[in-house]
Amino acid sequence: MYQYDKYDQTMIDQRVAQFRDQTRRFLAGELTEEQFRPLRLMNGLYIQIHAPMLRVAIPYGLMSSNQVRKIADVSRRYDKGFVHFTTRQNFQLNWPKLEDVPDILADLASVQMHAIQSSGNCIRNTTSDQFAGINANEIEDPRPWAELIRQWSTFHPEFAYLPRKFKIAVIGTKEDRAATQLHDIGLHLVKNHDGEIGFEVLVGGGLGRTPIVGQVIRPFLEKKDLLSYLEAILRVYNRLGRRDNKYKARIKITVREHGINHIRELVEAEWVQIRSQLELADGEIERVKSHFTTPDYDKTAAEDETFEAMLAEDASFARWVKQNTVEHKQAGYKGAYISLKAHGEAPGDVSSEQLEVIAELADEFSLGEVRSTHNQNLVFADVKQADLYALWLRLEAEKLATPNMNTLTDIICCPGLDYCGLANATSIPLSKQITERFGDLDYLFDLGDIKIKFSGCMNGCAHQSVGHIGILGVDKKGEEWYQFTLGGSSDENATLGERLGKAIPKEEVVDTVGHLLDTYVDLRHEDESFLATVRRLGIDPFKERVYADN
């Protein structure tokens, strides 16, 4: 993974010192709330219902075991002993004291972590595929390119005050595990007709109040031109983006209002002016790539026969392997999910004690690295098959081995009214109820791949617009109601869900999920997934069942 040089570390340390002084002046009454607000947002600090919330960047989701230990330590000393992992591969502290935030940032800086640009109208954390570097179908590892984007975008003086927040995702496979089509810019590593590797560039995707699937602005971009083309897009957006209305300020609205063809013309014209100034030299590309070399895998790992023996001997272990592990490009290895969706727990939350165990297991079983994911879980990317049984036993003891990846109870959920000052409705308690009602594993596995995404307001932090089942909390005269959508997807065939009908009262949400599942079971073809059934039949049969008594 990328390691800071002296310049990186100096910049982060100086930012910590700067924010420490800004916080001191605010607490002393020398800065007003209006003056302090943009300063704290630049450092990832929000003011929520009960306490400040600090969002910390995890570039493309990659953490060392030492960083995980530091997160555990910080959460115990300055918070309530847990952290929340988000859909942008970041983590959040929900209960820090404002006066402690500079100390938290200083502690994180000691292990090369920061909260810079994790909020505010700037370029946010660049995300990627949690299986980058281990997938045999990968054209090329996208993480070096995500790192180059991070270095280019951090402290970029021209883009510190954009019309609105800006998000970029990069993948190296046809399979999309990073929701690239729902980003302001999505980057796909592709090969052209001559076999050269470059980027397909998408622009104008986004969720929230106005969900839109991004469009291709350039089908092939040479690698050397990556930063100059991104800069051209940002410059055009910075000029055209709406600043008079924050709900219309995202680039998705800019593209919709001007049309993709006009935006393309403007970007290409801008690019001509700056292309030569920002060309990536081969040496610079190789410098960053040198931090992401292939590990020294054990070439004899595939010869160990204990893995197959344990699969045959222990049905619970075999079930976990089938559901929570993925194939690896290196024979004898697997990628393994750490489930943060145990029954009775808030989706995406993990305790400081669990984090310390995860760090220990990363050192023992996965080359000292942990990855955060788009779906609010964690991953060990490089586990020997022969070690999986020992790993599973340890995870099971910590409630981190629930075999529910890509099932109904692998819910993506925002904090909702429990924490967020923007929320209209609760989400975590209802997500727990759904998990408890439908958590039987045999039932889950029979249902197959179903993705529920649950947001407490129109900002859509849980991406409900692209859930197979999307649930959105709304306020009706002070009461919590919920809108359902069906048929959304954030994968390579991204689609927006269709509104099921009128909002559902809070006490009927879990029963409504049951009606949807019963309809699917009654009407599906053999081996047909929930999403395929919805796409084949449309939403009418589901709508009739849900609103039958109304």
N, C-alpha and C positions, 0 to 999 in steps of 0.2 A: 504494500500500500504506500501511497505517497507520504514522504516525510518532509516536514518543514526544513527549509534552509534558514540561515541566520536572518535573511531579510523577511521571510514569512513571520518568524517568531518575533522579530523587532516590531513589525507592524501590529501584530496582535497585542503584544505587551503595551505598546503605546496607546492603542485604542482602550484597553482596560483602564489605564491611568487617566485618560481623557474622560471616560464615562464615570470614573470614581469622583473626579472633581465636579462633573456636571450634576451627579446625584447629590453630592454634598451641598452644592449651591441651591439645588431645588429644596432640599430638606431645611436649609437655613432661610428659605424665603427669598433668596436672591434671584431665582428664576420662577416665573409663573408656570402654571400647568400648561398653558398654551405654548410657552417657550420650551418646556421640558418634553412635551409629547413627541415631537419629531426626533428628538435626541434619544429617547428611550426606545422608540420604534426601530431606529437604526441599529439598536443593540438587542432586538428580539424581545422587548419587554412590553407586555400588554397589562391593562388594568381590567380584571374580571370581576365577577360578582363578589367573591369573598376575599380575594387577595390578588396581588400581581401574578401574572403568568409569564414564565420565561421560556421561550422557544429556542432551542439550540440546534445548530446545523450539523447534520451528518452527511457530508458530501457523498453523493451517490450511494448512501447507506452503509459505508464501510467503516468499521470500528476495530481497533486493536483490543486485546484483552485488558491492557492497562487503561485504556479509555473507558471501557465498561466498568472497571473497578472504581475509577474516579467518579463516574456517574452515580454508582451506588453510594459512594462516600458523600458526595454532594447532596444527594437526595435524603440521606439520613441526617446529616448535620444541619441542613438549611431548609428542609421541607418536611413532609410527613412520611418519608420512607418509601415512596414509590414514584415512578415516572410513567408518562404516557407516550407511546410511540404513535406517530401520525402517518397519514397516507403519503406524505412527502419525504418519508424516511428520516424525519427529524424526531427529537424527543422534547417533551415539555415538562416543566416543573409547575405545579398548580398552586403551591402555597408558600412561595418564598416571601420573606420580608423585603420591602424595597431597599432598606438600608444595607441588607446583606448581599444584594445582587452584584455589586462590584467585587466582593470577595468570592462569590461563586464564579464569576467570569475569570478572575485571576487563577483560581484552582483549575478551571477547565483549560485555560491557556497553558498551564504547565504540562498538559498532555496533548497539546496541539488541537484543541477544540475551541469554538467560539460561537457567538450568537449573531454575528454581523450579518445584516441583510436577510435575516430570517423573518423579518416583517418590514412594513413600510412599502412605499411605491418605488421599488427597485427590482433588480434581477435577483430572484430568490435562489434557494438551494437547487442545484441541478441534480436531477434524479436519473436513475437507470434501472436496469434489470438486476434483481437480486441474485440471479444465476450467471451474471456476466463473468466470463473467463473460464467457466466450467462446462458450458453447453456445447455439445458436439456439433450442433447445427449453426453455431455462431459464425458469421462471416469474419468478424474481428471483435476483439474485446473493446467495448465502448467506454470503459472507465478512464483510459488515458485522455480521451476526447472530452469527457465530462470534467476531468481535472483541468485541462487546458481552458475550458469555458469558465471554470471556477476562478482560475488565476486572472483571466481577462476581465471578468465581471466584477470581482471584489474591489471595492473602492473606485469603480469606474466613474470619473467625475461627471461625465455627460449624462449618466443614467441613474444618478442618485435620487432624482425627483421626477420620475416618469409620471404620466397621467394616472397610472394604476400599477399594482404589482404585476410582475412578469415572471413566467415560469417556463423552464426549458427541460426537456427529457431526451435522453439518447439511448438507443438500443442497437444491438448487433445481430438480431435474429428476426425472422418473419413473425414469430410468436411475440406478442406484445404484452409484457408483464409490467409495463410502466405507464400505461394509459397515454401514450405519446400523442394520440389524435385529439386528446382533450387538453392539450397544453397550448400556451401562446406560441411556442415553437416546438415542434417535434422533429427529431433527427433520426433517420434510419440509415445505418450503414448498408450499402447496396453495391452490387457489381454492375458495371455497364456492359455493353455488347462486346467491348474489347477485353473484358475481364478485370478492368481497373476498379479498385474499391474507392468509393466516395460516399456522399450523403444525398439521400432524398430529403428535401426540406419541406415541412408542412408548417402552415401558419394559421392563426386565427381560431384555434380550438379553445374551449374553456367550459366551465360548469357554472355554478352559482345560479343567479336569477334567470339568466338567458343562456342555457346550455347550447353549445354549438360544436360540431365536429370540424376539426381543422381541414384545410385544403392544401394540396400540393402547390407550392409556389415555384419550386425548382426540382425537377426529377433527378438531376445528377449534379452534384457540386464536388469539385476536386478538393481533396483534403487540405491542401495548402491554403485554400480560400475560405476555410470554415469561419474564422473570426471576422474577416472582412465582410462576409455576407451577413453574418449575424449583426454586425455593427450597422450595416446598411438598413436592415429591417428595423432595428431599434431607432435609428435616426428618423426614418419615415414615420414610425409610430409616435415618436416624441413630438414631431411637428403636427401630425394630424389627429392624435388622440384627443378625445373630448375631456376637457378639464372643467367644464361647467356642470357636469352631472356624473358623480362617481359610479352610478349604475350603468352608464354608457361609456365608461372610460377605458375598458379593456380593449385590447387589440382585436378581439373577436368582433366587437361592434364596429371598429374602424374598417375592418375587412368587409363586413356586411354592408356598411353604408357606402363604401367606395367601389366595392366589387374586387374580386381577386385579380382580375386582369389589370385594372388600373393600379392596384397596389404593386403588382409584379413590375409594371413599367417604372413606377417610381423607385422601387428598390433597385432594379437593374441600373437605372440612371445614377443613383447614389453610389452604387457599388463600383461603377466605372471610375468614379472620382477617388475612391479610397483603396481600391483593390491592392495596388502595389505597395501601399504603406503598411498593410497588415498581413502580408503574406507570411505564412508559417514556414520557417526554414526546416529542412530535414533534421538538422541538429537539435532544434528545439523540440520537435516531435519525438525524437529518440530519447531526449533527456527525460521527458515525462514518461514515455513508455518503459524506461528502465526501472521505474518503480513498480511495474505490474508484470514482472517476468513470471513464467511458469514455475511453480514450486518444484522442489526435488522430490517428486512422488516416488513411492515405493513400487517399483515395477513388478515386484513379486506378490503384491497384495491380492491380485486376482486368484492366486493359487491356494489361498487359505480356504479350507472347506468348512470351517466352524460356522460361517454365516448361514449357509444352506441348512446345516444341521439344526441351528436354533430356529430358523423359520419353520421347519417341520415339527419342532418340539413344542414351541410356544405360540399358540394361536393369537394371543394378545400382541405379542411382538410382531408377528407376521402382519397383523392388521395395521399396526402403526407404520411399518415399513411400506406397505402398499399405499397408505394414505398420506404419509408425512415425509416421504423421501422422494428424491428425483434422480434420474440417471446423470452420470458424470462422464465427461469426455475421457477420463483416465480409467481404464479397467481396474476393478477392485475398489473403487471409491463411489460414494454417494454424496449428494447434498441432502441435508436433513433440516426440516423445519422445527423450530421451537415454538410451540403453540402458546399464544397469549390470549386464548379464548376458552379457558377452563370454565366449567359450569360455576355460576355464582360470582364470577369476576367481571369487572368492566373490560370490554374488549380493548386490547392494546396496552393495558396497564401491567406493570411488573414491579415487584417489590425490590428494595435494596438488597435483601437477603438472597432473592432469586438472581439478581444481577451478579452478585459475587460468585454464586455457583456457576452461572453461565460463563463468567470470565475464566474460572478454574477449568471448566469443561472445554472451553475453546483452546486453552493451552494444551490440555491433555489429548484432545481428539481432532482439532481443526486448525492446526498451524497458527494458533493464537489470534484468530480473526473471527468476528461476528458481523453479520449483515442485517440491517433493518429492511423491511419490505413495504411495498405499496399497500398490502392488505393487513398492516398492523401486526405482523408477526416478526420473528427473528429467524435467521438461518445460519447453520454451520455449513460452509460450502465444501469442505474437503475432509470427509470422514471415511476412513477405511471401512469397508463392509465388515471386516472381522471385528471392528470396534463398535459396531452399531448396537449390539445387544447390551454391552456395558453402558453405553451412552443412554440408551432407552431407559434402563433401570434407574439411572441417576435423574433423568428428566422426569420420569414418572413419580419419583419420590418428592419432587418439587412442584408438582401440578403443572408441568410444562410439556407434557407428552399427550395431550388430548388429541386423538387421531381424527381430526375433523377438518383438515385442510380442504378448501373448496366445497365444503358442505354447507347446509343451511345455517349451522351454528358458528361458522367462520365469518361472523358478521363484522362488517366495517361500520364503525359507530363513532360519531363525534361526541364531545363531552356534554353537549346540550345544556339544559338549565341547571344541572348540578354544578357547573363551573362557569359557563360562558355568558358574558353580559349581553351578547347579541342574540342568544337563542330565544325562540318563542315557546319551546316545549322541551320536555325531558326526552332523553333517548336511551341513556344507560339502563335505567330500571326496566324499561320495556324490552330492551335487548336481552337482559338477563331472563326475563319471563319467557321470551321466545325460546331461549336456549333450554330452560328448564322444561317447558312443555314438549319440545320436539327433540330432546337430546338423546333419545335412545339410539344407540349406534347402528343397530340393524336397520332401523327406520331411516336414519340418515343415509346409510350406504345404498339402500333401495331407492331413495329419491335421487341420489347422484349429485351432479354439479349444480348447485343453486347458490347464487350470490345475493345476499340481502345487504343493502346499504342504507343506513339509517341516519338522517340528519335532523338536527333540532331547529334549523332555520333555513331561509332561502340562500344563504351563503354556500350551502351544500358542501361543507368540509368532508363529509363522508361519501360524496359522489353519488347521491341517491338517484340522480338523473340517468345514470348508466348501470344501475343495479338490475339484475334479473327481476328482483322485487325491490323497488325503491320506496322508502318511507320518509316522508317529509313532515316535520312538525309545523303547525300553523296556529296562530292565535285567533280565536273567535270570541270577542267580547270578554277577554280575560280567561277563557277556557282553552285547554289544550286539545287540539284536533289534529288529524293526520291524513295527508293525501298519499295515495298509493299510485305507483306507476309499475308497469310490467314491460318486459322485453328489452330492457337496456343492456348494453355491454360496453366495456372499456377495452376489449382485446383488439386484435388486428382487424376484426369486423365490427368496429365500434358503431353503436346505434344508441339513440336516445329512447328512453322508456316512454310509453304512452299512458296518459292519465287514465286511471281505472274509472273514476267517477267522483262523486261528491266526497268531501272529507269524512273520515271515520272518527267517532269519539274515542277518547283515550281508553276507556274500559273495553272497547271492542277490537282493539288493534291485534291482540294475540289471536283471538277467534278468527279475525279476518285472514291472518296468515294461514290458519288451519283450513279455511274455506278454499283458499287458493291452492294449497297442497292437495286437498281432496279432489279438486277439479282436475288437477294435473294427473293424479294417479288414475282417475276414472277415464281420462280421455287420451292418455299417451299411447303411442305405438310402442312395440317392443324395443327396448334399448334406446328410446328417444328421450333426450334431455329435456329439462324444464324449458330452457330457452328455445329449443327447436319446436317444442309443442306450442308455445306462445306464438312463435313466428308462423307456424303452419295454420293455426286456428284463429289468430287474432285475439283480442282481449274480451270479446263478447261473451263466450261461455264462462269466463272467470267473473265477469261483471254481473252476469245473471245470478250466479251462485252467491256472491257477496251481498247483493242488494235484493235477494229474493223476498225478504220479509218486509221490505220498505214500500 
